[in-house]
Amino acid sequence: MTRQWTGWGPGGELPEQHYLIEPRHLAGGGDVRHVTEYLRASGWADKTPRAGSPLLFDSPDKSVRIGYDPGAMPPGWTVSGRATPEQPAWHVTLTEHVPVEIIAGLTDALTQQRLAHAPNVWAPLEEQNWATARGKHFTATSPDGDAWIQFHQSEPGKAHWWAGARTEHGRAWDAVFSQTTPMHLVQEFATALADPQPVMRPRGHVPATDRIRTTSVSVLPSRLAAWQQARVTAARSATWAKNAWAARQPRKAAPRPHTARSGTTTAGRR
């Protein structure tokens, strides 16, 4: 099925063919700018050494680094958090064919204020009818059986979160979270993974598998750019609001050093 906007667009634009793909976990990697432009708009520092180098972004407080290296073995994403007094060091690896819309569930959450409620990784999966099973490892599986997320515990004290997807050709992608990864980040990843909304890919970037459903759409370049810009604008607005709120908070006064009053000594009075 093809949906089209008839005729030419403003200024003689010619619509371009794209495809809506579902389920999203089999849509392929997508455009990395979906992740990186949001980070940049959220105040993250682009530490990429030069054009063509692996991408590197540092959080404003330098506590988290996100990298993307298509030339690594295996190629893909890394997300690392340094140890703090409240949180041990943690690490996430995601292979290159994890859809960027699912990766953004994790990376967008790193730019936002953490909610006060206790995270629950399984809740968003169960809401979308993922099957959960308790065994040696606790696992949730997508309705089509082609994606999963698992709390994998090999022995007491040694565990990690593992997510992945497969097609008739074999493994499509993997994502591994260290046991110390903050739970709310795993939950946001799971929420994006289970989201039933399709994702869009341009012609020539549709995975070769019979396990996806595609809907052909014709999109004006200006319309596509506006959708992408809306996401960046939302990130800038949220960052501005967060910074404005922080600037209005009263600063704690530094403690004053104790000085002896005139006419007294540090020794006891006679």
Steps between C-alpha positions, in 0.01 A plus 500: 500500500627849414385826655582810303465875510382579147684750284812697568583659831565869571779636283489201270597238759478143382378248760746230599404140565535368853364199684329462834632179654354286774591344730757767574748255652570365149524837324880520486729760650375821340655848499736552796415871500169406662712437812791741460306814405280457806808468720654812346177696549492381862835659576723194461854573378601356163848358564539337159866565407447563129266422213485129435613408851284296740236726655545601865265704719547596866220598735511856641628372835744261326354201686385314185662445162319371189693371201416362158768318301395330173854366460523321835470125540211469542392839366247696700433715805649519849354689796716526813431660836784576739479409867351758736431495875140400419554269201765241405650512152284346228522413132269423207589365154260500205581358158453719193165357388315593818242751365594857596146558626556228761849625589345845550282355774821457698697805385211747523442388859859597583420862412190519719421524869464159657149432629448423866302177456669160520578370149346179368661359185224246439196731526525666153561159342199337665284798398581415137424129548856377520511155658701471820649177628685413817768236475872503545479852360199735499407570136241705311431413134323710237164381360670399172769307689782685324615735780572453867643658811645288776648536847782249464660376821778248451577471871434701817650845463558462126214622284415731211206610288492366146268603217499390140307426183522250218361432153488189285865579413621486860584754770415858398641689801600480865503741794675419827465703821729449798328400823580844642322689220238727662168319483306796367722500190428132435130576545508784247680275252235233555223757450644606164559135403138406565348811339256376233538809281679433168819683408594654167786403270591640157496292186807278488517466880226244556637176653481191281269288711152354462424570867419869463194682372561807286281788390632717217462875556602801292650775714601852403861574607381815678242300695761244604741776604224666705433175689869460575531864607203467735687237699810722522291802599333300777844406637616864494184617674531236772867589553423871522223437754726274710782753499264787582359307795849420628601866473206605721595268783667668800865422530628358824735740674850366557577447870694787653834422661500553876701798617573596858337821618716795588624490861469121535744219460457138402615400844262491792444829684662548837 
